Amino acid sequence: MYFTDRGLEELSQRRGEEQVSLAWLADQMQAFVDQNPDFEVPVERLATWLARGGTDDDDLDD
């Protein structure tokens, strides 16, 4: 089990029945980065991965 699995399990347990918009999620991720600038790169990578439908298509960087 990865360390992040615990956080994801907690998220699912606490908020798993909620429905949220992607705009809300993006706002939450931005707020997190504003409070934790050291996580800017990993959050950006996750946001890009989600935006691309779970692919690592580097061709979209051009």
N, CA, C and O atoms as a Tripos MOL2 file, in Angstrom:
@<TRIPOS>MOLECULE
protein
  248   247    62     0     0
PROTEIN
NO_CHARGES

@<TRIPOS>ATOM
      1 N           0.8440   -1.1810    0.0000 N.3       1 MET1
      2 CA          0.0000    0.0000    0.0000 C.3       1 MET1
      3 C           0.8860    1.2390    0.0000 C.2       1 MET1
      4 O           1.8220    1.3530    0.7910 O.2       1 MET1
      5 N           0.5750    2.1540   -0.8920 N.am      2 TYR2
      6 CA          1.2860    3.4230   -0.9300 C.3       2 TYR2
      7 C           0.7500    4.3380    0.1540 C.2       2 TYR2
      8 O          -0.3940    4.1960    0.5850 O.2       2 TYR2
      9 N           1.5670    5.2700    0.5910 N.am      3 PHE3
     10 CA          1.1510    6.2270    1.6110 C.3       3 PHE3
     11 C          -0.0850    6.9890    1.1520 C.2       3 PHE3
     12 O          -0.9720    7.2680    1.9590 O.2       3 PHE3
     13 N          -0.1570    7.3350   -0.1540 N.am      4 THR4
     14 CA         -1.3040    8.0940   -0.6620 C.3       4 THR4
     15 C          -2.5970    7.3000   -0.5960 C.2       4 THR4
     16 O          -3.6770    7.8900   -0.5760 O.2       4 THR4
     17 N          -2.5130    5.9790   -0.5620 N.am      5 ASP5
     18 CA         -3.7280    5.1640   -0.4910 C.3       5 ASP5
     19 C          -4.5510    5.5010    0.7470 C.2       5 ASP5
     20 O          -5.7810    5.4880    0.6980 O.2       5 ASP5
     21 N          -3.8860    5.8000    1.8450 N.am      6 ARG6
     22 CA         -4.6170    6.1300    3.0700 C.3       6 ARG6
     23 C          -5.4170    7.4140    2.8940 C.2       6 ARG6
     24 O          -6.5690    7.4980    3.3180 O.2       6 ARG6
     25 N          -4.8100    8.4010    2.2760 N.am      7 GLY7
     26 CA         -5.5130    9.6570    2.0350 C.3       7 GLY7
     27 C          -6.6750    9.4760    1.0780 C.2       7 GLY7
     28 O          -7.7410   10.0620    1.2690 O.2       7 GLY7
     29 N          -6.4730    8.6640    0.0490 N.am      8 LEU8
     30 CA         -7.5470    8.4120   -0.9140 C.3       8 LEU8
     31 C          -8.6840    7.6250   -0.2710 C.2       8 LEU8
     32 O          -9.8550    7.8700   -0.5600 O.2       8 LEU8
     33 N          -8.3380    6.6860    0.5970 N.am      9 GLU9
     34 CA         -9.3720    5.9410    1.3190 C.3       9 GLU9
     35 C         -10.1610    6.8650    2.2450 C.2       9 GLU9
     36 O         -11.3820    6.7510    2.3500 O.2       9 GLU9
     37 N          -9.4620    7.7750    2.9140 N.am     10 GLU10
     38 CA        -10.1600    8.7250    3.7840 C.3      10 GLU10
     39 C         -11.0770    9.6240    2.9630 C.2      10 GLU10
     40 O         -12.2110    9.8870    3.3640 O.2      10 GLU10
     41 N         -10.5990   10.0880    1.8340 N.am     11 LEU11
     42 CA        -11.4300   10.9120    0.9520 C.3      11 LEU11
     43 C         -12.6920   10.1710    0.5470 C.2      11 LEU11
     44 O         -13.7890   10.7280    0.5950 O.2      11 LEU11
     45 N         -12.5410    8.9330    0.1540 N.am     12 SER12
     46 CA        -13.6810    8.1300   -0.2600 C.3      12 SER12
     47 C         -14.6560    7.9090    0.8890 C.2      12 SER12
     48 O         -15.8700    7.9900    0.7000 O.2      12 SER12
     49 N         -14.1320    7.6310    2.0740 N.am     13 GLN13
     50 CA        -14.9900    7.3780    3.2320 C.3      13 GLN13
     51 C         -15.7320    8.6380    3.6770 C.2      13 GLN13
     52 O         -16.9190    8.5880    3.9970 O.2      13 GLN13
     53 N         -15.0220    9.7640    3.6930 N.am     14 ARG14
     54 CA        -15.6360   11.0000    4.1990 C.3      14 ARG14
     55 C         -16.5200   11.6920    3.1720 C.2      14 ARG14
     56 O         -17.5410   12.2760    3.5340 O.2      14 ARG14
     57 N         -16.1380   11.6350    1.8730 N.am     15 ARG15
     58 CA        -16.8220   12.4440    0.8650 C.3      15 ARG15
     59 C         -17.3330   11.6210   -0.3050 C.2      15 ARG15
     60 O         -17.7680   12.1740   -1.3150 O.2      15 ARG15
     61 N         -17.2820   10.3000   -0.1720 N.am     16 GLY16
     62 CA        -17.5860    9.4060   -1.2770 C.3      16 GLY16
     63 C         -18.9890    9.5010   -1.8360 C.2      16 GLY16
     64 O         -19.2090    9.1380   -2.9920 O.2      16 GLY16
     65 N         -19.9440    9.9740   -1.0580 N.am     17 GLU17
     66 CA        -21.3170   10.0830   -1.5300 C.3      17 GLU17
     67 C         -21.6000   11.4230   -2.2100 C.2      17 GLU17
     68 O         -22.6480   11.5950   -2.8320 O.2      17 GLU17
     69 N         -20.6600   12.3790   -2.0910 N.am     18 GLU18
     70 CA        -20.8590   13.7070   -2.6750 C.3      18 GLU18
     71 C         -20.5900   13.7010   -4.1750 C.2      18 GLU18
     72 O         -19.8040   12.8990   -4.6800 O.2      18 GLU18
     73 N         -21.2520   14.6030   -4.8650 N.am     19 GLN19
     74 CA        -20.9430   14.8500   -6.2650 C.3      19 GLN19
     75 C         -20.4280   16.2770   -6.3670 C.2      19 GLN19
     76 O         -21.0280   17.2080   -5.8300 O.2      19 GLN19
     77 N         -19.3120   16.4360   -7.0620 N.am     20 VAL20
     78 CA        -18.6990   17.7520   -7.2140 C.3      20 VAL20
     79 C         -18.3940   17.9960   -8.6810 C.2      20 VAL20
     80 O         -18.2850   17.0570   -9.4700 O.2      20 VAL20
     81 N         -18.2590   19.2540   -9.0350 N.am     21 SER21
     82 CA        -17.9090   19.5980  -10.4110 C.3      21 SER21
     83 C         -16.3880   19.6070  -10.5630 C.2      21 SER21
     84 O         -15.6520   19.6950   -9.5800 O.2      21 SER21
     85 N         -15.9460   19.5160  -11.7860 N.am     22 LEU22
     86 CA        -14.5100   19.6210  -12.0430 C.3      22 LEU22
     87 C         -14.0120   21.0210  -11.7240 C.2      22 LEU22
     88 O         -12.8630   21.1960  -11.3200 O.2      22 LEU22
     89 N         -14.8720   22.0210  -11.9050 N.am     23 ALA23
     90 CA        -14.4900   23.3910  -11.5440 C.3      23 ALA23
     91 C         -14.2240   23.4890  -10.0420 C.2      23 ALA23
     92 O         -13.2680   24.1410   -9.6210 O.2      23 ALA23
     93 N         -15.0700   22.8420   -9.2310 N.am     24 TRP24
     94 CA        -14.8570   22.8340   -7.7860 C.3      24 TRP24
     95 C         -13.5360   22.1500   -7.4500 C.2      24 TRP24
     96 O         -12.7600   22.6460   -6.6320 O.2      24 TRP24
     97 N         -13.2870   21.0030   -8.0920 N.am     25 LEU25
     98 CA        -12.0440   20.2770   -7.8450 C.3      25 LEU25
     99 C         -10.8350   21.1250   -8.2170 C.2      25 LEU25
    100 O          -9.8570   21.1760   -7.4720 O.2      25 LEU25
    101 N         -10.9000   21.7900   -9.3660 N.am     26 ALA26
    102 CA         -9.7950   22.6580   -9.7890 C.3      26 ALA26
    103 C          -9.5750   23.7820   -8.7830 C.2      26 ALA26
    104 O          -8.4320   24.1170   -8.4730 O.2      26 ALA26
    105 N         -10.6550   24.3690   -8.2700 N.am     27 ASP27
    106 CA        -10.5300   25.4210   -7.2540 C.3      27 ASP27
    107 C          -9.8720   24.8910   -5.9820 C.2      27 ASP27
    108 O          -9.0260   25.5610   -5.3890 O.2      27 ASP27
    109 N         -10.2610   23.6930   -5.5710 N.am     28 GLN28
    110 CA         -9.6800   23.0930   -4.3680 C.3      28 GLN28
    111 C          -8.1890   22.7960   -4.5600 C.2      28 GLN28
    112 O          -7.3790   23.0110   -3.6590 O.2      28 GLN28
    113 N          -7.8480   22.3000   -5.7490 N.am     29 MET29
    114 CA         -6.4400   22.0070   -6.0350 C.3      29 MET29
    115 C          -5.6210   23.2930   -6.0640 C.2      29 MET29
    116 O          -4.4880   23.3170   -5.5840 O.2      29 MET29
    117 N          -6.1900   24.3670   -6.6280 N.am     30 GLN30
    118 CA         -5.4870   25.6520   -6.6510 C.3      30 GLN30
    119 C          -5.3000   26.1970   -5.2430 C.2      30 GLN30
    120 O          -4.2350   26.7190   -4.9110 O.2      30 GLN30
    121 N          -6.3300   26.0770   -4.4180 N.am     31 ALA31
    122 CA         -6.2130   26.5320   -3.0330 C.3      31 ALA31
    123 C          -5.1350   25.7400   -2.2940 C.2      31 ALA31
    124 O          -4.3780   26.3030   -1.5030 O.2      31 ALA31
    125 N          -5.0690   24.4320   -2.5530 N.am     32 PHE32
    126 CA         -4.0420   23.6020   -1.9210 C.3      32 PHE32
    127 C          -2.6460   24.0640   -2.3350 C.2      32 PHE32
    128 O          -1.7550   24.1860   -1.4940 O.2      32 PHE32
    129 N          -2.4550   24.3200   -3.6270 N.am     33 VAL33
    130 CA         -1.1450   24.7660   -4.1080 C.3      33 VAL33
    131 C          -0.8040   26.1390   -3.5380 C.2      33 VAL33
    132 O           0.3530   26.4020   -3.2090 O.2      33 VAL33
    133 N          -1.8020   27.0200   -3.4190 N.am     34 ASP34
    134 CA         -1.5530   28.3340   -2.8160 C.3      34 ASP34
    135 C          -1.0320   28.1910   -1.3900 C.2      34 ASP34
    136 O          -0.1710   28.9600   -0.9630 O.2      34 ASP34
    137 N          -1.5530   27.2070   -0.6500 N.am     35 GLN35
    138 CA         -1.1220   26.9830    0.7360 C.3      35 GLN35
    139 C           0.1330   26.1180    0.8260 C.2      35 GLN35
    140 O           0.8410   26.1500    1.8330 O.2      35 GLN35
    141 N           0.4090   25.3440   -0.2260 N.am     36 ASN36
    142 CA          1.5220   24.3850   -0.2230 C.3      36 ASN36
    143 C           2.2770   24.4670   -1.5470 C.2      36 ASN36
    144 O           2.2080   23.5360   -2.3500 O.2      36 ASN36
    145 N           2.9950   25.5620   -1.7910 N.am     37 PRO37
    146 CA          3.6320   25.7600   -3.0920 C.3      37 PRO37
    147 C           4.6410   24.6750   -3.4770 C.2      37 PRO37
    148 O           4.9440   24.5150   -4.6600 O.2      37 PRO37
    149 N           5.1570   23.9410   -2.5190 N.am     38 ASP38
    150 CA          6.0960   22.8660   -2.8440 C.3      38 ASP38
    151 C           5.4270   21.7450   -3.6360 C.2      38 ASP38
    152 O           6.1110   20.9380   -4.2650 O.2      38 ASP38
    153 N           4.1060   21.6920   -3.6100 N.am     39 PHE39
    154 CA          3.3650   20.6460   -4.3120 C.3      39 PHE39
    155 C           2.8590   21.0930   -5.6810 C.2      39 PHE39
    156 O           2.0600   20.3940   -6.3050 O.2      39 PHE39
    157 N           3.3140   22.2480   -6.1490 N.am     40 GLU40
    158 CA          2.8230   22.7840   -7.4230 C.3      40 GLU40
    159 C           3.0320   21.8130   -8.5820 C.2      40 GLU40
    160 O           2.1080   21.5860   -9.3630 O.2      40 GLU40
    161 N           4.2140   21.2420   -8.7090 N.am     41 VAL41
    162 CA          4.5060   20.3500   -9.8370 C.3      41 VAL41
    163 C           3.6630   19.0780   -9.7890 C.2      41 VAL41
    164 O           3.0520   18.7340  -10.8010 O.2      41 VAL41
    165 N           3.6000   18.3620   -8.6600 N.am     42 PRO42
    166 CA          2.7700   17.1580   -8.6570 C.3      42 PRO42
    167 C           1.2860   17.4480   -8.8960 C.2      42 PRO42
    168 O           0.6090   16.6670   -9.5650 O.2      42 PRO42
    169 N           0.7760   18.5510   -8.3640 N.am     43 VAL43
    170 CA         -0.6290   18.8930   -8.5840 C.3      43 VAL43
    171 C          -0.8500   19.2320  -10.0540 C.2      43 VAL43
    172 O          -1.8620   18.8420  -10.6360 O.2      43 VAL43
    173 N           0.0860   19.9530  -10.6530 N.am     44 GLU44
    174 CA         -0.0270   20.2740  -12.0790 C.3      44 GLU44
    175 C          -0.0150   19.0040  -12.9140 C.2      44 GLU44
    176 O          -0.7800   18.8800  -13.8710 O.2      44 GLU44
    177 N           0.8420   18.0680  -12.5620 N.am     45 ARG45
    178 CA          0.8950   16.7880  -13.2880 C.3      45 ARG45
    179 C          -0.4120   16.0170  -13.1490 C.2      45 ARG45
    180 O          -0.9020   15.4520  -14.1260 O.2      45 ARG45
    181 N          -0.9780   15.9890  -11.9520 N.am     46 LEU46
    182 CA         -2.2530   15.3090  -11.7460 C.3      46 LEU46
    183 C          -3.3620   15.9960  -12.5400 C.2      46 LEU46
    184 O          -4.1610   15.3250  -13.1940 O.2      46 LEU46
    185 N          -3.4170   17.3210  -12.4880 N.am     47 ALA47
    186 CA         -4.4510   18.0570  -13.2200 C.3      47 ALA47
    187 C          -4.3410   17.7990  -14.7180 C.2      47 ALA47
    188 O          -5.3540   17.6000  -15.3900 O.2      47 ALA47
    189 N          -3.1280   17.8020  -15.2410 N.am     48 THR48
    190 CA         -2.9260   17.5380  -16.6690 C.3      48 THR48
    191 C          -3.3270   16.1150  -17.0110 C.2      48 THR48
    192 O          -3.9650   15.8820  -18.0380 O.2      48 THR48
    193 N          -2.9660   15.1680  -16.1710 N.am     49 TRP49
    194 CA         -3.3240   13.7630  -16.3910 C.3      49 TRP49
    195 C          -4.8390   13.5950  -16.4120 C.2      49 TRP49
    196 O          -5.3810   12.8990  -17.2710 O.2      49 TRP49
    197 N          -5.5200   14.2360  -15.4620 N.am     50 LEU50
    198 CA         -6.9800   14.1720  -15.4250 C.3      50 LEU50
    199 C          -7.5970   14.8400  -16.6540 C.2      50 LEU50
    200 O          -8.5450   14.3140  -17.2380 O.2      50 LEU50
    201 N          -7.0640   15.9900  -17.0430 N.am     51 ALA51
    202 CA         -7.5970   16.7190  -18.2020 C.3      51 ALA51
    203 C          -7.4660   15.9070  -19.4830 C.2      51 ALA51
    204 O          -8.3020   16.0170  -20.3800 O.2      51 ALA51
    205 N          -6.4350   15.1050  -19.5690 N.am     52 ARG52
    206 CA         -6.1760   14.3100  -20.7740 C.3      52 ARG52
    207 C          -6.8160   12.9280  -20.7180 C.2      52 ARG52
    208 O          -6.5250   12.0720  -21.5530 O.2      52 ARG52
    209 N          -7.6680   12.7140  -19.7580 N.am     53 GLY53
    210 CA         -8.3800   11.4470  -19.6760 C.3      53 GLY53
    211 C          -7.5390   10.2930  -19.1850 C.2      53 GLY53
    212 O          -7.7790    9.1450  -19.5590 O.2      53 GLY53
    213 N          -6.5500   10.5830  -18.3490 N.am     54 GLY54
    214 CA         -5.7340    9.5230  -17.7730 C.3      54 GLY54
    215 C          -4.6380    9.0230  -18.6920 C.2      54 GLY54
    216 O          -4.1630    7.8970  -18.5430 O.2      54 GLY54
    217 N          -4.2340    9.8510  -19.6380 N.am     55 THR55
    218 CA         -3.1260    9.4690  -20.5030 C.3      55 THR55
    219 C          -1.9650   10.4190  -20.2820 C.2      55 THR55
    220 O          -2.1390   11.5190  -19.7590 O.2      55 THR55
    221 N          -0.7980    9.9930  -20.6780 N.am     56 ASP56
    222 CA          0.3940   10.8300  -20.5980 C.3      56 ASP56
    223 C           0.8130   11.2390  -22.0040 C.2      56 ASP56
    224 O           1.9580   11.0270  -22.4030 O.2      56 ASP56
    225 N          -0.1080   11.8210  -22.7470 N.am     57 ASP57
    226 CA          0.1400   12.2070  -24.1270 C.3      57 ASP57
    227 C           0.9790   13.4720  -24.1700 C.2      57 ASP57
    228 O           0.4450   14.5770  -24.0710 O.2      57 ASP57
    229 N           2.2940   13.3180  -24.3190 N.am     58 ASP58
    230 CA          3.2090   14.4570  -24.3300 C.3      58 ASP58
    231 C           3.0310   15.3330  -25.5590 C.2      58 ASP58
    232 O           3.4970   16.4720  -25.5680 O.2      58 ASP58
    233 N           2.3700   14.8310  -26.5980 N.am     59 ASP59
    234 CA          2.1820   15.6120  -27.8180 C.3      59 ASP59
    235 C           1.3300   16.8360  -27.5600 C.2      59 ASP59
    236 O           1.3830   17.7860  -28.3410 O.2      59 ASP59
    237 N           0.5460   16.8490  -26.4930 N.am     60 LEU60
    238 CA         -0.3090   17.9990  -26.2070 C.3      60 LEU60
    239 C           0.4710   19.1540  -25.6100 C.2      60 LEU60
    240 O          -0.0810   20.2430  -25.4540 O.2      60 LEU60
    241 N           1.7400   18.9510  -25.2700 N.am     61 ASP61
    242 CA          2.5470   20.0260  -24.6840 C.3      61 ASP61
    243 C           2.9690   21.0510  -25.7200 C.2      61 ASP61
    244 O           3.3300   22.1710  -25.3590 O.2      61 ASP61
    245 N           2.9320   20.7020  -26.9950 N.am     62 ASP62
    246 CA          3.4160   21.6070  -28.0470 C.3      62 ASP62
    247 C           2.4690   22.7400  -28.3170 C.2      62 ASP62
    248 O           2.7400   23.5810  -29.1740 O.2      62 ASP62
@<TRIPOS>BOND
     1     1     2 1
     2     2     3 1
     3     3     4 2
     4     3     5 am
     5     5     6 1
     6     6     7 1
     7     7     8 2
     8     7     9 am
     9     9    10 1
    10    10    11 1
    11    11    12 2
    12    11    13 am
    13    13    14 1
    14    14    15 1
    15    15    16 2
    16    15    17 am
    17    17    18 1
    18    18    19 1
    19    19    20 2
    20    19    21 am
    21    21    22 1
    22    22    23 1
    23    23    24 2
    24    23    25 am
    25    25    26 1
    26    26    27 1
    27    27    28 2
    28    27    29 am
    29    29    30 1
    30    30    31 1
    31    31    32 2
    32    31    33 am
    33    33    34 1
    34    34    35 1
    35    35    36 2
    36    35    37 am
    37    37    38 1
    38    38    39 1
    39    39    40 2
    40    39    41 am
    41    41    42 1
    42    42    43 1
    43    43    44 2
    44    43    45 am
    45    45    46 1
    46    46    47 1
    47    47    48 2
    48    47    49 am
    49    49    50 1
    50    50    51 1
    51    51    52 2
    52    51    53 am
    53    53    54 1
    54    54    55 1
    55    55    56 2
    56    55    57 am
    57    57    58 1
    58    58    59 1
    59    59    60 2
    60    59    61 am
    61    61    62 1
    62    62    63 1
    63    63    64 2
    64    63    65 am
    65    65    66 1
    66    66    67 1
    67    67    68 2
    68    67    69 am
    69    69    70 1
    70    70    71 1
    71    71    72 2
    72    71    73 am
    73    73    74 1
    74    74    75 1
    75    75    76 2
    76    75    77 am
    77    77    78 1
    78    78    79 1
    79    79    80 2
    80    79    81 am
    81    81    82 1
    82    82    83 1
    83    83    84 2
    84    83    85 am
    85    85    86 1
    86    86    87 1
    87    87    88 2
    88    87    89 am
    89    89    90 1
    90    90    91 1
    91    91    92 2
    92    91    93 am
    93    93    94 1
    94    94    95 1
    95    95    96 2
    96    95    97 am
    97    97    98 1
    98    98    99 1
    99    99   100 2
   100    99   101 am
   101   101   102 1
   102   102   103 1
   103   103   104 2
   104   103   105 am
   105   105   106 1
   106   106   107 1
   107   107   108 2
   108   107   109 am
   109   109   110 1
   110   110   111 1
   111   111   112 2
   112   111   113 am
   113   113   114 1
   114   114   115 1
   115   115   116 2
   116   115   117 am
   117   117   118 1
   118   118   119 1
   119   119   120 2
   120   119   121 am
   121   121   122 1
   122   122   123 1
   123   123   124 2
   124   123   125 am
   125   125   126 1
   126   126   127 1
   127   127   128 2
   128   127   129 am
   129   129   130 1
   130   130   131 1
   131   131   132 2
   132   131   133 am
   133   133   134 1
   134   134   135 1
   135   135   136 2
   136   135   137 am
   137   137   138 1
   138   138   139 1
   139   139   140 2
   140   139   141 am
   141   141   142 1
   142   142   143 1
   143   143   144 2
   144   143   145 am
   145   145   146 1
   146   146   147 1
   147   147   148 2
   148   147   149 am
   149   149   150 1
   150   150   151 1
   151   151   152 2
   152   151   153 am
   153   153   154 1
   154   154   155 1
   155   155   156 2
   156   155   157 am
   157   157   158 1
   158   158   159 1
   159   159   160 2
   160   159   161 am
   161   161   162 1
   162   162   163 1
   163   163   164 2
   164   163   165 am
   165   165   166 1
   166   166   167 1
   167   167   168 2
   168   167   169 am
   169   169   170 1
   170   170   171 1
   171   171   172 2
   172   171   173 am
   173   173   174 1
   174   174   175 1
   175   175   176 2
   176   175   177 am
   177   177   178 1
   178   178   179 1
   179   179   180 2
   180   179   181 am
   181   181   182 1
   182   182   183 1
   183   183   184 2
   184   183   185 am
   185   185   186 1
   186   186   187 1
   187   187   188 2
   188   187   189 am
   189   189   190 1
   190   190   191 1
   191   191   192 2
   192   191   193 am
   193   193   194 1
   194   194   195 1
   195   195   196 2
   196   195   197 am
   197   197   198 1
   198   198   199 1
   199   199   200 2
   200   199   201 am
   201   201   202 1
   202   202   203 1
   203   203   204 2
   204   203   205 am
   205   205   206 1
   206   206   207 1
   207   207   208 2
   208   207   209 am
   209   209   210 1
   210   210   211 1
   211   211   212 2
   212   211   213 am
   213   213   214 1
   214   214   215 1
   215   215   216 2
   216   215   217 am
   217   217   218 1
   218   218   219 1
   219   219   220 2
   220   219   221 am
   221   221   222 1
   222   222   223 1
   223   223   224 2
   224   223   225 am
   225   225   226 1
   226   226   227 1
   227   227   228 2
   228   227   229 am
   229   229   230 1
   230   230   231 1
   231   231   232 2
   232   231   233 am
   233   233   234 1
   234   234   235 1
   235   235   236 2
   236   235   237 am
   237   237   238 1
   238   238   239 1
   239   239   240 2
   240   239   241 am
   241   241   242 1
   242   242   243 1
   243   243   244 2
   244   243   245 am
   245   245   246 1
   246   246   247 1
   247   247   248 2
@<TRIPOS>SUBSTRUCTURE
     1 MET1         2 RESIDUE 1 A MET
     2 TYR2         6 RESIDUE 1 A TYR
     3 PHE3        10 RESIDUE 1 A PHE
     4 THR4        14 RESIDUE 1 A THR
     5 ASP5        18 RESIDUE 1 A ASP
     6 ARG6        22 RESIDUE 1 A ARG
     7 GLY7        26 RESIDUE 1 A GLY
     8 LEU8        30 RESIDUE 1 A LEU
     9 GLU9        34 RESIDUE 1 A GLU
    10 GLU10       38 RESIDUE 1 A GLU
    11 LEU11       42 RESIDUE 1 A LEU
    12 SER12       46 RESIDUE 1 A SER
    13 GLN13       50 RESIDUE 1 A GLN
    14 ARG14       54 RESIDUE 1 A ARG
    15 ARG15       58 RESIDUE 1 A ARG
    16 GLY16       62 RESIDUE 1 A GLY
    17 GLU17       66 RESIDUE 1 A GLU
    18 GLU18       70 RESIDUE 1 A GLU
    19 GLN19       74 RESIDUE 1 A GLN
    20 VAL20       78 RESIDUE 1 A VAL
    21 SER21       82 RESIDUE 1 A SER
    22 LEU22       86 RESIDUE 1 A LEU
    23 ALA23       90 RESIDUE 1 A ALA
    24 TRP24       94 RESIDUE 1 A TRP
    25 LEU25       98 RESIDUE 1 A LEU
    26 ALA26      102 RESIDUE 1 A ALA
    27 ASP27      106 RESIDUE 1 A ASP
    28 GLN28      110 RESIDUE 1 A GLN
    29 MET29      114 RESIDUE 1 A MET
    30 GLN30      118 RESIDUE 1 A GLN
    31 ALA31      122 RESIDUE 1 A ALA
    32 PHE32      126 RESIDUE 1 A PHE
    33 VAL33      130 RESIDUE 1 A VAL
    34 ASP34      134 RESIDUE 1 A ASP
    35 GLN35      138 RESIDUE 1 A GLN
    36 ASN36      142 RESIDUE 1 A ASN
    37 PRO37      146 RESIDUE 1 A PRO
    38 ASP38      150 RESIDUE 1 A ASP
    39 PHE39      154 RESIDUE 1 A PHE
    40 GLU40      158 RESIDUE 1 A GLU
    41 VAL41      162 RESIDUE 1 A VAL
    42 PRO42      166 RESIDUE 1 A PRO
    43 VAL43      170 RESIDUE 1 A VAL
    44 GLU44      174 RESIDUE 1 A GLU
    45 ARG45      178 RESIDUE 1 A ARG
    46 LEU46      182 RESIDUE 1 A LEU
    47 ALA47      186 RESIDUE 1 A ALA
    48 THR48      190 RESIDUE 1 A THR
    49 TRP49      194 RESIDUE 1 A TRP
    50 LEU50      198 RESIDUE 1 A LEU
    51 ALA51      202 RESIDUE 1 A ALA
    52 ARG52      206 RESIDUE 1 A ARG
    53 GLY53      210 RESIDUE 1 A GLY
    54 GLY54      214 RESIDUE 1 A GLY
    55 THR55      218 RESIDUE 1 A THR
    56 ASP56      222 RESIDUE 1 A ASP
    57 ASP57      226 RESIDUE 1 A ASP
    58 ASP58      230 RESIDUE 1 A ASP
    59 ASP59      234 RESIDUE 1 A ASP
    60 LEU60      238 RESIDUE 1 A LEU
    61 ASP61      242 RESIDUE 1 A ASP
    62 ASP62      246 RESIDUE 1 A ASP
